[in-house]
Amino acid sequence: DCKVASDSPEHYKSEAHYDSLYDGASRVLLFARKNCPNCSPVRRALASNADFEEIDADSIEGMAQATKFEIFSTPTVLVLDENEEIIARLCSVGELEKFFAARTRVHS
C-alpha cells in the first residue's frame, strides 16, 4: 500500500517478493498529477526500465481509473497481469528499482 510511511519496515519488500511477481507483468500504469513533486523521479525510473501508460489523476478519465484501482495518492505505479489484476503496487523509485532488478534475475 502506497500510504505506508516510507520509513516503516512493512514498506520495504524483499527481492524474492519482486522476483515472484515480475513474470506475470503485462501492463504498467503510472498514476501521476501535474503538481506532484515525487512523480518526476518515478516517471524517469519507469522510462528507463519499461513501457508504461501514464494516467493523469487530475483528469475525469484519470479519476475514474484511480477509483477503479483504489489509487489514493500519487505517484502510484500499478503492474497488471493479462487479466488486469494488480500484481504490484509501487510508489517510490526504490520499489521500482527492486521490481526491475527482479527482471534481470528472473530472465538471466
N, C-alpha and C positions, 0 to 999 in steps of 0.2 A: 504494500500500500504506500503510495507516494506521500501520504500525510504523516508518516513516521518521521520523527526528528532525525536529522542526519547523523547525530552522534549516538543514536540508540543502537544497541547491539543487534536488535532484530532487523535493522535496516540493511545490514551487510549480509549478502548471500554468499555462500561458498562457491568456488569454481565448479565443483561437482554438480551443484544445483543448476548452474547455467549450462553445463555440458548436457545434462539430461533434457533440457528444453530446446536447445538450438536446432536439432534435426527436424523438429516439426514446424519450424518457422516458414510461413508462406507469404505474409504481408506485414509491413511495418508502417505504423501510423504515428506521426508526431502531432500532438495537440499543443498548440502554442498561441500566444497572444502578442500583438504588436509591441506592447509596452512591458513585456516580461523580461527582466534582466537576466534570468537564468536560461532563457530559451536559445539565445545565440550560441553559447558553448555546446549545448546539447545538439543543436542543429548541425554545427560544424563536425562534431563527433560522429553523428549519423551519416553525414555526407561523405565522409572519408571511409565509411565501412559498409554502407548498404544503400539500396534503392528504397526510398520511402515516400509516403504521401503526407504532406503537411496539411493539417486541418486548422483553419483559423477559428479558434474557440470563441471569438467575438462575433462571428457571422451567425445568421439564423441557422444555416445548414450545419455549421460547426457546433453550435449549441445543441442541436438535435443529436448529432453524433456523440457529443460529450455526455448527454443524458443517457443515450443508449448504452454506452460503455462505462457509465458511472465515473466520469472524469470530474474531479473536484478541484484540481489545481494544475497549473502549467509550470514547466513543461512536463508532459507525460507522454511516454513512448509506449505504445502497445505493439506487441508482436502477436500476430494472429496465425492460427493454423488454417488449413484449407477449408475448414467448416466455419471460419470466422469466430472461433473460440479463442479467448485470450490465453496465451501460453506464457507470456511475460508482461509485466508492467514495470517499466523502468523510469526513473525520474532524475537521474544525475549522470554526469559524464563517467564517474567511477563505475556505476552499474552498467552503463553501455560498454565500457572497456572490458569488464569481466564477461559480459554476454558475448561480445565479438571475439574475445580470446578463446571462448569455447568453440567457435567456428574453426579456428586453427587446430585445436586439439582434436575435435571430432573428425575433421576432414583431412588430417595428416597421417 
